Amino acid sequence: MFRSRFTRWDGTQRVQLAPARVFEKLSEYLSFTDDLQQAMDWLARQGMEWDDLRVVGLDEILEQLREEMRQRYRDFNLDHALDEIRKRLGEIVDRERETLSERTGEEGIGEKLAALDALPPRLSEAIDRLRSYDFENPGAKQAFDELIGELDDVRDLEEFARRYGDLFQGRESLGYGDAVELMREMERLKKLEEDLFSGDLKSLDLGDLQQLLGERASQDLRTLRQAMEMIATSGYVTRQGGRDRLSPKGVRKIGELALRDIYQSLLGERLGTHAIDKRGPVEVRPDLTRAYEYGDAMHIDLGATLKKALARRPGTPLAIEPSDFEVYLTEATTTASTVLLLDMSWSMSWEGRFAAAKKVALALESLVRSRYPRDYLGIVGFFTRAVELKLKDLPEASWNMGDPFTNLQDGLRLGAELLARHPSRNQHMIVITDGQPTAYFSKGRLYCEWPLSFGGISMRAAAETLKEVERVTRRGVVINTFMLDDSPALRGFVEQI
C-alpha cells in the first residue's frame, strides 16, 4: 500500500534540477563571453530562473547577508560596551590601593603605588601590565585572576570598537557580554561575506549561513551547489590544466541550443527532420499507430488492421469495417539550407575568440550531419577575402595574420552562391564575427581600409557590406549574427543588418 503526503511549498524543499537545463543557462552566459570560467562565475553569482523554478545566486545571498549586518548597525551602539570591565578593574585597583595605603612606609610600597598610578588608559594594556604585578590584597588578587580570563575578549572588543564602532548608531547600548556576542557574530558574518564575495562555494559554512540568515538561505546555497556540481559531473565540462573547458558533449550541446534558437520558425516544404506546426509534407512514424478517424490520411498499418478484423470476426473471407483500420501517426517536417560565415580576421586571435567560434562551427556541422541529414550546411571563412571551408579543413583552420582585414561582403557573396547550389525554402546564414567590416570588393577590385578610430567603423566597407546584405535578404535568406565583441560600432552595424 502506497501513501503520499503533500505539504505546502515553503521554499525549503529540494528543487529538482536537470543537468541539461542548468547547462542551457550556462550557455546563455557563454553567449556574452568566450571564457567558460567567467560564464560559470556569472552563473553562480546571478543564479538561474525558469518559468517554474528559480535558483538564487551568490549575489542575492550576499545582499541578504549585508542587510543583516546593516540591521545590526541600525539597532545597536557600543558606547558602553567596556564600562563593566572598566568598573571591575577600577574596583580591583581601589582595593589594592587601600591595602597599600595602610602599609605606607614599608619597603616597596611606594613603587607599587607608582605602578598603579602609571597604568595605561587602554583597558587591555592595563590588564596585561597587571599580570606581572604582585598583589598585596588577597581579594583584589582573586578578582584580578577572574578578570584576566576576559583579556582576549577585551582586547578584541577594543579593536572591534575602534574599527567599526562608528557604524553602530542604534538606540540600544550593549553591555560587555552582549557586545562580545555581537562582535563574534559580526566576525562570522564578515567571514561569510568574504567567502560569498570570492565565489568559493565549497568553503561556505552551511551551518553559519543557516544560523545567521535562516533555513531559506541555507537551502538556496545547497540548491546552487547542486546546480554547479551538475555542470561539473554531467560531462558537459571537463577539467584540463587546472581550468574548466567545454567537453565535446558540451560543444555539441551548445550547437544544439544554437540550432534550436535559429530554427524555431520554419516554412513547410519537402520531407526533412525539422518538426513544424504548419501543413506540408509529412513523415510516417512506423513505431506509432492509432485507430483511423474520418479525414485521416490513409497511411494504413495493414498488419494491425487485419488483426483487428480477425479478432472481431475470425474466418474467411475477411470482412473489414472502418473501425478496423489502424493508421500510422505522421508528423510534418521540413529541411533547411544553412551557411556558417566564420570570421578569420586577425582580431579573432584575441582572447581565444577564434577557438570558441571554431568549436561552435564544428558542433553545428556535427549536429546537422547527425540530426538533420537532409539539410545542407556550408562553411565560409572570411578575412581579407572569403574562402569555402570543407569539414576536413575546419579542425586546422585558424585566424589569418597575413590577411588581417574583415571582408564580410565577400563572405556574404560566397555564402549566397553556396545556398544557390542547394535551394530550399528555409535558407539561413549564421555570421560569427568580432568586428565590423574593413575590406570589400568594388568592380572586381579589392579595397582595404582601417577604421576611422580604434573600435570605430570603416564607412565605405560598411556601406558596401550592407548593399550585399540587401541583395542576400531579398532572396529570402535569413541572416543571424553572433557578436564576439560588444563595441558600440559593431552593435550599431549589426542593428543595421
ZAMARGU-4260 file (C-alpha; in steps of 0.2 Angstrom, whole numbers, plus 5000, padded with zeros to 4 digits):
<rodrens>
0) 5000/5000/5000 | 5007/5017/4995 | 5004/5033/5004 | 5008/5051/4998 | 5009/5066/5009
5) 5008/5083/5002 | 5014/5099/5011 | 5013/5117/5006 | 5028/5123/4997 | 5038/5135/5008
10) 5055/5136/4998 | 5064/5124/5009 | 5060/5108/4999 | 5073/5101/4987 | 5072/5109/4970
15) 5073/5096/4956 | 5085/5101/4943 | 5091/5093/4927 | 5109/5094/4920 | 5103/5099/4903
20) 5093/5114/4910 | 5107/5120/4920 | 5119/5119/4906 | 5107/5128/4895 | 5108/5143/4907
25) 5127/5142/4907 | 5126/5143/4888 | 5116/5159/4889 | 5130/5167/4899 | 5143/5159/4887
30) 5135/5170/4873 | 5142/5185/4882 | 5160/5179/4884 | 5172/5166/4876 | 5179/5162/4894
35) 5170/5147/4901 | 5176/5151/4919 | 5169/5168/4918 | 5152/5161/4912 | 5152/5149/4926
40) 5156/5163/4939 | 5142/5173/4932 | 5130/5159/4933 | 5135/5156/4951 | 5133/5174/4955
45) 5117/5178/4946 | 5108/5162/4948 | 5096/5154/4936 | 5077/5156/4933 | 5064/5147/4923
50) 5046/5148/4922 | 5043/5135/4936 | 5058/5137/4947 | 5072/5149/4952 | 5089/5146/4959
55) 5096/5160/4969 | 5114/5166/4965 | 5128/5171/4977 | 5125/5190/4974 | 5107/5189/4981
60) 5113/5179/4996 | 5127/5191/4999 | 5114/5205/4998 | 5104/5196/5012 | 5119/5195/5022
65) 5124/5213/5021 | 5106/5218/5025 | 5108/5208/5041 | 5124/5217/5045 | 5116/5234/5041
70) 5102/5230/5053 | 5114/5227/5067 | 5122/5244/5063 | 5104/5252/5065 | 5099/5243/5081
75) 5114/5244/5092 | 5128/5255/5098 | 5145/5251/5108 | 5146/5267/5118 | 5146/5257/5135
80) 5152/5240/5129 | 5168/5241/5140 | 5160/5250/5155 | 5158/5234/5165 | 5176/5229/5163
85) 5182/5246/5167 | 5172/5246/5183 | 5178/5229/5188 | 5196/5234/5185 | 5194/5251/5195
90) 5187/5241/5210 | 5202/5229/5210 | 5214/5244/5209 | 5205/5253/5223 | 5205/5238/5234
95) 5224/5236/5231 | 5227/5255/5235 | 5218/5254/5251 | 5229/5240/5257 | 5245/5249/5251
100) 5239/5265/5260 | 5238/5255/5276 | 5256/5249/5274 | 5264/5266/5269 | 5282/5267/5274
105) 5286/5249/5271 | 5299/5244/5259 | 5292/5243/5240 | 5275/5250/5244 | 5279/5267/5236
110) 5285/5258/5220 | 5268/5248/5219 | 5258/5264/5221 | 5268/5272/5207 | 5265/5256/5196
115) 5246/5258/5199 | 5246/5276/5195 | 5256/5273/5179 | 5243/5260/5172 | 5239/5265/5154
120) 5221/5271/5150 | 5218/5257/5137 | 5210/5243/5147 | 5218/5228/5138 | 5235/5236/5141
125) 5232/5240/5159 | 5226/5222/5162 | 5241/5215/5153 | 5253/5225/5164 | 5245/5220/5180
130) 5248/5201/5175 | 5266/5204/5182 | 5260/5214/5197 | 5262/5206/5214 | 5245/5210/5223
135) 5246/5213/5242 | 5227/5212/5244 | 5221/5194/5243 | 5203/5199/5237 | 5210/5210/5224
140) 5221/5196/5218 | 5207/5184/5217 | 5196/5196/5207 | 5210/5200/5195 | 5213/5182/5192
145) 5195/5181/5187 | 5196/5196/5176 | 5212/5190/5167 | 5201/5177/5158 | 5192/5191/5149
150) 5209/5199/5142 | 5207/5191/5125 | 5189/5196/5123 | 5193/5214/5130 | 5207/5216/5118
155) 5197/5210/5103 | 5182/5221/5108 | 5193/5236/5109 | 5200/5234/5092 | 5182/5230/5085
160) 5175/5246/5093 | 5190/5256/5086 | 5187/5249/5068 | 5168/5248/5067 | 5161/5257/5082
165) 5156/5272/5072 | 5145/5261/5061 | 5134/5256/5076 | 5122/5270/5078 | 5107/5261/5086
170) 5097/5266/5101 | 5101/5250/5111 | 5118/5251/5121 | 5125/5234/5123 | 5134/5229/5139
175) 5150/5219/5139 | 5143/5201/5137 | 5131/5206/5123 | 5144/5217/5114 | 5156/5202/5114
180) 5142/5191/5107 | 5138/5204/5094 | 5157/5205/5089 | 5159/5186/5087 | 5143/5186/5076
185) 5149/5200/5065 | 5165/5191/5063 | 5156/5176/5057 | 5145/5187/5045 | 5161/5195/5038
190) 5169/5179/5035 | 5153/5173/5026 | 5154/5189/5016 | 5172/5186/5011 | 5168/5168/5005
195) 5152/5174/4996 | 5162/5188/4988 | 5176/5176/4982 | 5163/5164/4975 | 5171/5149/4983
200) 5155/5138/4986 | 5165/5124/4994 | 5172/5135/5008 | 5155/5142/5013 | 5149/5136/5030
205) 5131/5130/5028 | 5129/5129/5047 | 5134/5148/5049 | 5123/5153/5035 | 5108/5144/5042
210) 5110/5151/5059 | 5114/5169/5054 | 5102/5170/5038 | 5089/5156/5041 | 5085/5140/5033
215) 5079/5148/5017 | 5096/5155/5013 | 5105/5138/5018 | 5093/5129/5006 | 5096/5142/4992
220) 5115/5138/4994 | 5113/5120/4994 | 5102/5121/4978 | 5116/5132/4970 | 5129/5120/4974
225) 5119/5106/4967 | 5117/5115/4951 | 5136/5119/4949 | 5140/5101/4954 | 5128/5095/4940
230) 5139/5105/4927 | 5155/5098/4934 | 5148/5080/4933 | 5136/5080/4918 | 5150/5078/4905
235) 5147/5095/4898 | 5163/5102/4906 | 5180/5094/4909 | 5195/5099/4919 | 5211/5102/4909
240) 5227/5110/4915 | 5218/5117/4931 | 5205/5126/4920 | 5187/5121/4916 | 5184/5118/4897
245) 5170/5113/4887 | 5170/5094/4883 | 5165/5088/4866 | 5147/5084/4873 | 5146/5102/4879
250) 5152/5109/4862 | 5138/5098/4854 | 5125/5104/4866 | 5129/5122/4863 | 5127/5119/4845
255) 5111/5111/4848 | 5104/5125/4858 | 5110/5137/4844 | 5101/5127/4831 | 5085/5127/4841
260) 5085/5146/4843 | 5088/5148/4825 | 5076/5135/4818 | 5062/5140/4829 | 5050/5145/4815
265) 5052/5136/4798 | 5041/5135/4782 | 5034/5119/4776 | 5042/5111/4761 | 5049/5094/4757
270) 5052/5080/4769 | 5065/5084/4782 | 5068/5081/4801 | 5063/5099/4807 | 5046/5097/4816
275) 5034/5111/4811 | 5016/5116/4816 | 5011/5120/4798 | 5003/5110/4784 | 5015/5102/4772
280) 5024/5086/4768 | 5023/5073/4782 | 5034/5059/4788 | 5027/5042/4793 | 5031/5036/4811
285) 5031/5017/4809 | 5033/5015/4828 | 5016/5024/4832 | 4999/5020/4826 | 4981/5023/4831
290) 4963/5020/4826 | 4958/5028/4810 | 4947/5043/4811 | 4937/5051/4797 | 4948/5063/4787
295) 4965/5055/4792 | 4977/5051/4778 | 4977/5033/4773 | 4994/5028/4780 | 4987/5011/4784
300) 4996/4999/4796 | 4990/4983/4786 | 4995/4970/4799 | 4987/4979/4814 | 4971/4982/4803
305) 4970/4963/4798 | 4972/4958/4816 | 4958/4969/4822 | 4947/4962/4809 | 4951/4944/4813
310) 4949/4947/4832 | 4932/4955/4828 | 4926/4940/4817 | 4938/4925/4814 | 4937/4916/4797
315) 4937/4919/4779 | 4933/4929/4769 | 4938/4944/4779 | 4925/4957/4782 | 4934/4973/4786
320) 4925/4988/4793 | 4930/5006/4795 | 4933/5003/4814 | 4946/4990/4810 | 4958/5002/4801
325) 4974/5006/4810 | 4984/5021/4803 | 5002/5026/4806 | 5005/5043/4815 | 5013/5056/4805
330) 5022/5072/4808 | 5025/5087/4797 | 5044/5090/4794 | 5055/5101/4783 | 5073/5105/4778
335) 5084/5120/4779 | 5100/5126/4770 | 5112/5135/4781 | 5129/5143/4778 | 5140/5147/4793
340) 5151/5163/4790 | 5166/5162/4801 | 5177/5177/4804 | 5195/5173/4802 | 5202/5190/4803
345) 5217/5195/4814 | 5207/5202/4829 | 5199/5184/4831 | 5215/5179/4839 | 5212/5190/4854
350) 5206/5182/4870 | 5203/5165/4862 | 5189/5171/4851 | 5193/5160/4836 | 5195/5144/4846
355) 5177/5147/4853 | 5170/5151/4836 | 5178/5136/4828 | 5171/5124/4842 | 5153/5131/4838
360) 5156/5128/4819 | 5162/5110/4822 | 5147/5107/4834 | 5135/5114/4821 | 5142/5103/4807
365) 5141/5088/4818 | 5123/5091/4823 | 5117/5095/4806 | 5125/5079/4799 | 5119/5068/4813
370) 5101/5075/4817 | 5097/5084/4800 | 5105/5073/4787 | 5094/5080/4773 | 5099/5098/4777
375) 5114/5107/4769 | 5127/5116/4779 | 5141/5125/4771 | 5155/5134/4780 | 5164/5150/4773
380) 5179/5158/4781 | 5181/5177/4778 | 5196/5188/4781 | 5203/5200/4768 | 5194/5189/4756
385) 5182/5174/4758 | 5185/5155/4755 | 5174/5140/4757 | 5180/5128/4771 | 5177/5109/4770
390) 5175/5099/4785 | 5192/5092/4784 | 5199/5109/4784 | 5190/5116/4799 | 5199/5107/4813
395) 5216/5115/4807 | 5208/5132/4802 | 5215/5147/4811 | 5214/5166/4810 | 5224/5174/4796
400) 5238/5186/4801 | 5244/5188/4783 | 5227/5195/4778 | 5221/5203/4794 | 5206/5213/4787
405) 5187/5208/4788 | 5178/5206/4772 | 5161/5201/4777 | 5154/5207/4760 | 5164/5194/4751
410) 5159/5181/4764 | 5140/5185/4761 | 5143/5184/4742 | 5151/5167/4743 | 5138/5161/4755
415) 5124/5166/4744 | 5132/5156/4730 | 5133/5140/4740 | 5115/5142/4745 | 5110/5144/4727
420) 5118/5127/4723 | 5107/5120/4737 | 5090/5128/4735 | 5077/5127/4750 | 5063/5137/4756
425) 5072/5139/4773 | 5089/5147/4769 | 5100/5154/4783 | 5117/5162/4786 | 5125/5162/4803
430) 5138/5175/4805 | 5151/5174/4819 | 5162/5189/4820 | 5170/5201/4832 | 5171/5217/4822
435) 5163/5227/4808 | 5170/5226/4790 | 5186/5234/4785 | 5188/5226/4767 | 5176/5225/4752
440) 5176/5222/4733 | 5170/5235/4721 | 5170/5232/4702 | 5181/5217/4704 | 5194/5227/4714
445) 5199/5223/4732 | 5199/5238/4744 | 5205/5238/4762 | 5204/5252/4775 | 5207/5254/4793
450) 5193/5260/4804 | 5192/5279/4807 | 5197/5276/4826 | 5201/5261/4837 | 5184/5252/4839
455) 5177/5263/4825 | 5170/5259/4808 | 5176/5259/4790 | 5162/5269/4781 | 5164/5263/4764
460) 5167/5245/4769 | 5151/5245/4780 | 5141/5253/4765 | 5146/5240/4753 | 5143/5226/4765
465) 5125/5232/4768 | 5122/5233/4750 | 5127/5214/4749 | 5116/5211/4764 | 5101/5219/4755
470) 5104/5208/4739 | 5105/5192/4750 | 5090/5195/4761 | 5079/5200/4745 | 5082/5181/4740
475) 5073/5176/4756 | 5089/5172/4766 | 5088/5175/4785 | 5105/5182/4792 | 5108/5178/4811
480) 5123/5187/4818 | 5133/5181/4834 | 5144/5195/4840 | 5160/5191/4850 | 5163/5209/4855
485) 5151/5222/4862 | 5158/5238/4855 | 5145/5252/4851 | 5151/5252/4832 | 5149/5233/4830
490) 5132/5234/4839 | 5126/5248/4828 | 5132/5239/4812 | 5123/5223/4817 | 5107/5233/4820
495) 5108/5240/4803 | 5110/5222/4796
</rodrens>
